[in-house]
Amino acid sequence: MAPSTKDLAGFQRRHLRKLAHSRKPIVFVGDAGVSDAVVAALDAALADHELVKVKLPGAEGKKALAAELAKRSSANLCGLVGHMAILFRPDPDESQIDLPTREN
């Protein structure tokens, strides 16, 4: 079973950013910001794909928008690359993405 989103280490977030590189954004946030419709679309995309790129508007406030999206969708913010936020929420039953682990 995949770890909860709170347990992701830096090297795991880096791995997820690498996997997201070739993907296209699925969810787009408009000038109106994070609405209930955007959160519903993101929730559906995370349920289908687990790892999602979200296109954010403009440069101002994109960190706050990305953090709000992660919080409202119970996802982990893996990173911001330009105007793209990368979000990950593993499927609790059967995760499609295998995260790397490190032995202590």
C-alpha positions as CSV (number, residue, x, y, z in Angstrom):
1,M,0.0,0.0,0.0
2,A,1.3,3.5,-0.9
3,P,2.2,5.8,2.0
4,S,-0.1,8.6,2.9
5,T,0.5,12.0,1.3
6,K,1.9,13.4,4.5
7,D,4.7,10.8,4.5
8,L,6.4,11.6,1.2
9,A,10.1,12.3,1.4
10,G,12.0,14.7,-0.9
11,F,13.4,12.0,-3.1
12,Q,9.8,10.6,-3.6
13,R,8.5,14.0,-4.6
14,R,11.5,14.4,-7.0
15,H,10.6,11.0,-8.5
16,L,7.0,12.1,-9.0
17,R,8.1,15.4,-10.6
18,K,10.2,13.3,-13.0
19,L,7.1,11.1,-13.8
20,A,5.0,14.2,-14.4
21,H,7.4,15.8,-16.8
22,S,6.0,14.2,-19.9
23,R,2.4,14.6,-18.9
24,K,0.1,17.4,-20.0
25,P,-2.0,19.4,-17.6
26,I,-5.4,18.0,-17.0
27,V,-7.0,20.7,-14.8
28,F,-6.8,24.4,-15.5
29,V,-7.4,27.2,-12.9
30,G,-8.9,30.3,-14.4
31,D,-8.7,33.9,-13.3
32,A,-11.6,33.3,-10.9
33,G,-9.2,31.1,-8.8
34,V,-10.0,27.9,-7.0
35,S,-13.7,27.2,-7.3
36,D,-15.7,24.2,-6.2
37,A,-15.9,23.1,-9.9
38,V,-12.1,23.2,-10.2
39,V,-11.7,21.2,-7.0
40,A,-14.3,18.6,-8.3
41,A,-12.4,18.3,-11.6
42,L,-9.1,17.9,-9.7
43,D,-10.6,15.3,-7.4
44,A,-11.9,13.3,-10.4
45,A,-8.5,13.6,-12.2
46,L,-6.6,12.4,-9.1
47,A,-9.0,9.5,-8.7
48,D,-8.3,8.5,-12.3
49,H,-4.5,9.3,-12.6
50,E,-3.1,9.8,-9.1
51,L,-0.5,12.2,-10.5
52,V,-1.9,15.4,-12.1
53,K,-0.5,18.6,-13.5
54,V,-2.6,21.7,-12.9
55,K,-2.1,24.9,-15.0
56,L,-2.2,28.0,-12.8
57,P,-2.9,31.6,-14.0
58,G,-0.3,34.3,-13.8
59,A,2.7,34.6,-11.5
60,E,1.1,36.2,-8.5
61,G,-0.2,34.0,-5.8
62,K,0.5,30.7,-7.6
63,K,2.1,29.2,-4.5
64,A,-1.0,30.0,-2.4
65,L,-3.3,28.6,-5.2
66,A,-1.3,25.4,-5.4
67,A,-1.3,25.0,-1.6
68,E,-5.1,25.5,-1.5
69,L,-5.7,23.0,-4.3
70,A,-3.6,20.4,-2.4
71,K,-5.4,21.0,0.9
72,R,-8.9,21.0,-0.6
73,S,-8.2,17.8,-2.6
74,S,-6.2,16.0,0.2
75,A,-3.3,15.7,-2.2
76,N,0.4,16.2,-1.9
77,L,2.0,19.2,-3.7
78,C,5.1,17.7,-5.3
79,G,6.3,20.9,-6.8
80,L,5.7,24.0,-8.9
81,V,7.3,24.2,-12.3
82,G,6.6,27.5,-14.1
83,H,2.8,27.9,-14.0
84,M,2.2,24.1,-13.4
85,A,1.5,22.5,-10.0
86,I,2.2,18.8,-9.7
87,L,-0.2,17.0,-7.3
88,F,-0.2,13.4,-6.1
89,R,-2.8,11.4,-4.3
90,P,-2.3,7.7,-4.2
91,D,-5.3,5.4,-4.6
92,P,-6.0,3.9,-1.2
93,D,-6.9,0.4,-2.6
94,E,-4.6,-0.1,-5.6
95,S,-1.9,2.5,-6.4
96,Q,-0.8,2.7,-10.0
97,I,2.5,4.5,-9.2
98,D,5.3,2.7,-7.2
99,L,7.2,5.1,-5.1
100,P,10.9,4.5,-4.4
101,T,11.9,3.7,-0.8
102,R,15.1,4.0,1.1
103,E,16.2,1.6,3.8
104,N,17.4,3.2,7.0
